Amino acid sequence: MSCVKTEIETLVGWAEAQPIVALQTRTAVSRCLVVSASRRRREMLMRAAVDGGWDAIVCADVENALAETRHSMFQLALIDMWPYGGRTPKGFRNLCEHLSSSGDLLLAVCGHKGDAGEEIWARQCGTWLYLPGVVSRDDVSLLCGEALGIAKQLSHAKDGRRQRQVQASV
C-alpha cells in the first residue's frame, strides 16, 4: 500500500516540477471534402483532389457531407453547385455557409457560368475560390495542388499561435 502512495507522490512532484504542454495539432493527412449531386462531377472533382495531393472524401448530398464534417477534419472543401435537374441541389448553399463559418478550411465553390448573383453570394459567404462553369479535371487539379500548400501554411501558422498561447499561459 505504501508503495502505491510513494509512486503517486513521486508522479505528482514530477508533474509539478515539469509541466507537460499538450498541443492540439493537425494530422499529417490533408483531407478534402467533395460534394456533388452528379455522379460524373463527383468523380471528376475527386480525381482532381487526389491529383492535387489530397485524401478525398466524397458525398452526394448535404446530410452525408455534414456527417463527415462531424467525424473528420477537412482542410479543403469542393462544393459543386452544378444544377441537378436544372437547379442548384437543395441545401448546398446552406452547406457552403456552414463550412465557411467554421473558418478552418478553404472552400471552393463550383458554380454556374454567368451567374453573377451566385458569385456575389459565394464571395460574401467567405468562399476561397469561386469556379464558374468548371468542366475540366486538369484545371481543378492545379488549384487543389495550390490549396495543399496554402492549407499547410495555414496549419503551421495556427499551430504556432496555439503554441505561443499555451506557453504564455504556463
C-alpha positions, 0 to 999 in steps of 0.5 A: 500500500505504501508503495502505491502512495510513494509512486503517486507522490513521486508522479505528482512532484514530477508533474509539478516540477515539469509541466507537460504542454499538450498541443492540439495539432493537425494530422499529417493527412490533408483531407478534402471534402467533395460534394456533388449531386452528379455522379460524373462531377463527383468523380471528376472533382475527386480525381482532381483532389487526389491529383492535387495531393489530397485524401478525398472524401466524397458525398452526394448530398448535404446530410452525408457531407455534414456527417463527415464534417462531424467525424473528420477534419477537412482542410479543403472543401469542393462544393459543386453547385452544378444544377441537378435537374436544372437547379442548384441541389437543395441545401448546398448553399446552406452547406457552403455557409456552414463550412465557411463559418467554421473558418478552418478550411478553404472552400471552393465553390463550383458554380454556374457560368454567368451567374453573377448573383451566385458569385456575389453570394459565394464571395460574401459567404467567405468562399476561397475560390469561386469556379464558374462553369468548371468542366475540366479535371486538369484545371481543378487539379492545379488549384487543389495542388495550390490549396495543399500548400496554402492549407499547410501554411495555414496549419503551421501558422495556427499551430504556432499561435496555439503554441505561443498561447499555451506557453504564455499561459504556463 
